[in-house]
Amino acid sequence: MASETGATFLRTDVTVYKDQVRLFRQAWEKHSRIDHAVANAGVYEPEGWFDPNLDLTGVEKVSRYRL
């Protein structure tokens, strides 16, 4: 169904940090930008996660917080 609309589907377990990074990497590689991120499913976002100066390398660093 995603292919019918031009959307991209990527199964992501939001409790697995590497899955989240993979999701952002795919979005970045396909579109060269990420305009918005919506924290959903009650997932805690560490302080500074939405810092406008944060780049993909910074996001890839595993948080000291565990889910």
C-alpha positions as CSV (number, residue, x, y, z in Angstrom):
1,M,0.0,0.0,0.0
2,A,2.8,2.4,0.7
3,S,4.1,2.0,-2.8
4,E,0.7,3.0,-4.2
5,T,0.9,6.5,-2.5
6,G,4.6,7.1,-2.8
7,A,5.0,6.6,1.0
8,T,7.9,4.7,2.5
9,F,7.2,2.0,5.1
10,L,9.8,1.0,7.6
11,R,8.9,-1.3,10.5
12,T,10.2,0.4,13.6
13,D,10.2,-0.8,17.2
14,V,10.2,2.5,19.1
15,T,11.6,0.7,22.2
16,V,14.8,-0.2,20.2
17,Y,17.0,2.9,19.8
18,K,18.8,1.5,16.7
19,D,15.4,1.1,15.0
20,Q,14.7,4.8,15.6
21,V,18.1,5.8,14.2
22,R,17.5,3.6,11.2
23,L,14.2,5.3,10.6
24,F,15.8,8.8,10.7
25,R,18.7,7.7,8.5
26,Q,16.3,6.4,5.8
27,A,14.3,9.6,5.9
28,W,17.5,11.7,5.7
29,E,18.9,9.7,2.9
30,K,15.7,9.8,0.9
31,H,14.7,13.5,1.5
32,S,18.0,15.2,2.7
33,R,16.0,16.7,5.6
34,I,13.7,16.0,8.4
35,D,11.2,18.8,9.1
36,H,9.3,17.3,12.0
37,A,9.5,14.4,14.5
38,V,6.6,13.3,16.6
39,A,7.4,11.5,19.8
40,N,4.5,9.1,20.3
41,A,3.6,5.9,22.1
42,G,4.8,7.3,25.4
43,V,8.5,7.2,24.5
44,Y,10.7,9.4,26.6
45,E,13.0,11.8,24.6
46,P,16.2,12.7,26.4
47,E,17.0,16.3,27.0
48,G,18.4,18.1,24.0
49,W,17.0,15.6,21.5
50,F,15.3,18.4,19.6
51,D,18.2,20.8,19.7
52,P,18.2,22.5,16.2
53,N,22.0,22.2,16.1
54,L,21.8,18.4,16.6
55,D,22.9,16.5,13.5
56,L,22.5,12.9,12.5
57,T,25.7,11.9,14.1
58,G,24.6,13.4,17.4
59,V,21.2,11.5,17.2
60,E,23.0,8.2,16.6
61,K,24.7,8.4,20.0
62,V,22.8,6.0,22.2
63,S,21.2,7.8,25.1
64,R,22.3,7.1,28.6
65,Y,18.6,6.6,29.4
66,R,17.2,3.1,28.9
67,L,13.7,2.5,27.7
